[in-house]
Amino acid sequence: MVKFKTPFTEMTKVKYPIIMGAFAGLGKADFAAPVSEAGGFGIITAHNFKTIKRFKAELEKMQSLTSKPFGVNFSVGPPGERFRHFMKEDDFMPYVEAAIDFGIKTMTTSAYKAKKIGDRLHEAGCFWIHKCATLKHAKSAEKHGVDMVTIVGIEGTGFKNPIQNTTLINITVAKKILKIPVIAAGGIADARGFLAALMMGAAAVCLGTLLMATEECPISDNFKQTKLVNQKGYNDENFYKKIFHLSLKDSPVPSMAVSLIDEILPIKDRIEQIINDANKILEKWGIAPNKSITLI
């Protein structure tokens, strides 16, 4: 088994360079803990908890379910009426303090700039990863002092940006214009996508839709079967328009990763499938098993 050593695995102390996306409504312990247990980096999404008491209880539950590293996400709402229901940076500061006190060492921010949160994390000796949709915003995040940035390709789901690029362009260009490590997100759902992202220079991959196609994901079986397993986005004009023509809006449409999903699996099996298949590919490339690969 090849050992992957990247800036991400070194920073988080996880076995594999895989991080769970920040799931609105879904990012809770029962979903995140199996990711950490499988060797990835599970994420508790803070805005899923309306009170500090509930948030702290979820961190304690997470710790009871796994002894492996995990993180917390703060999805900061942008200004404007459309985002009035989102928590803002100041709203999150008590949650940040609670996570720091709990001993969380790596935390992520997303949706809008979060320099105040990032500065507090660094002051406490923690690491800060910011997630964004464009190279412009990634460059801005670097100037604000992030330790690492996740850039989402247009193949991904969630809120879109008119100048969003593909994962291929995001990672290769980011390696040219940024000095900090980069995490790839958007359309990654198998061993080839995983390896391709690493070879392009990513320090890790962020999985969203693929993790929804698991037994532990708390969405309905009907959604999993109709929107994930039986959805072939590469050959569906309406799906294509929603993803690539910015008409996704707020509908629960998964990413182009659905094109590679054929079954619902436990999270452990899902991640092992990626790693095992990646090892088989690396062997064909002449990279022997039990070798440590350092990717910078």
C-alpha positions, 0 to 999 in steps of 0.5 A: 500500500502506497503511503501518501505524504502531502502538506495536508496529511502532515498538517492534519495527521490523517492517513489519506489526503481526503477531506470531507466537504462542509455539508449544510444540514448534514455535516454532523458527527454520525456522518463525519466520524466514519470519514475520519475513521476511514483515514480521511478528515471528517468535518463538523459544519458549525452552522448546523447548530443554532446554539453553542450548547448543541455545537459543543455536544456535537463535538463531544459526540464526534470525539466519542465516535472517533479518536482520529483527527477531525475539523470544523467548518464555518460557512460565513454568509456574504452580505445582502438580503439573499444571505440574511439567514446565513450566520456572519463572521461575528456570529461564529466567533463564540463557536470558534472559541468553543472549537479552540477550547475543545482542542480542534487544530485544523478548521475551515471557512467558506462562502465569504471572507473570514479573516477575523476567524483566521486571525483568531485561529492562528493566534490560538496556534491552529491551522486555517483552510479557506474554501472558495470558487475562483482563483481570484478569491484564492489569491485574496485568501492567501494574502489574508494568511490562510495556511491552505485553500480549497478551490471548487471547480465548476464541476462541483455543486453549491453556489456558482460564480460566473467566472468559475473554472474547471478543476483542471484549470483551478489546480494547475493555475493555482500551483503557478500563482499561489505559494500555499498548498491547494486542495482540489474540489469539484467532480472528483469521485474515483481513484483516477480523479483522486490521483489526477488532482494530486499529480496536478499539485493538489495537497488533498481532494475534497469530496462532497457528492461522492460521500453523499452516496454512502450508507451513513449520509443522512439523506433519503434512500430515494434521493440517493437512488434517483439523484446519485446512482441513477443519474448520468450527468455526462449524458443529460442535457438538463443536468448539464445546464444546471451545472455548467450554465449557472442555473443550479441556484439553491436546488439540491443537485449533486455535482458531475461526480454522479457520472462515476457513482454506481452504488451506495457503499459504507464510507469506509468501503468508499474511501478504501475503494479509492485508495485500493484502485489508486494503488493498482494504478500506481503499480501499473505506473511502476510505483511499487507497493509500500512506497512512500510518495511525497507530494509537494 
